[in-house]
Amino acid sequence: MKAAYPEVDIVERLDEQFQGYSLQEGHSSVKRVLEALSAIGLEPQVGPTGGGSDTNIMYKYGIMAPVIGMADNNAHTVREYVDVGDLVDVARFCEKLIQSYDN
């Protein structure tokens, strides 16, 4: 940018807004999520997150929560959408996860 706009003073500053983290599959919260997904016939894709979410902030304060994403398309664009069937699966998952706390 400096080459394109030599008359402009450019000040760079980096601020850490959240820390990345990873939970092991054996962690109790991850196991509960995996069990709920399995119970409704969905196969999870487990891996590290690459972005920021509320759970990054919770992790910073000692709350170990997995990020639970859903099937979205064209994420973070004006053409982002979710298929209705995937929304139904999310509702089924949430119901199963809540029920798991009753046991």
Residue pairs with C-beta under 8 A, 6 or more apart in sequence:
1 8
1 10
2 8
2 10
17 52
18 52
18 56
18 57
18 60
19 56
19 59
19 60
20 48
20 49
20 56
21 49
21 55
21 56
21 59
22 48
23 29
23 30
23 64
23 66
24 30
25 31
25 34
25 46
27 64
27 66
29 64
29 65
29 66
30 46
30 66
32 97
32 100
33 44
33 66
33 68
33 97
34 44
34 46
35 100
36 93
36 96
36 97
36 100
37 43
37 44
37 93
38 44
39 96
40 89
40 92
40 93
40 96
42 89
42 93
49 55
49 56
49 67
53 67
55 63
55 65
55 66
55 67
58 65
59 65
68 93
70 82
70 86
70 87
70 89
70 90
71 82
71 83
71 86
71 89
72 80
72 81
72 82
72 86
73 79
73 80
73 81
73 82
73 83
74 80
74 81
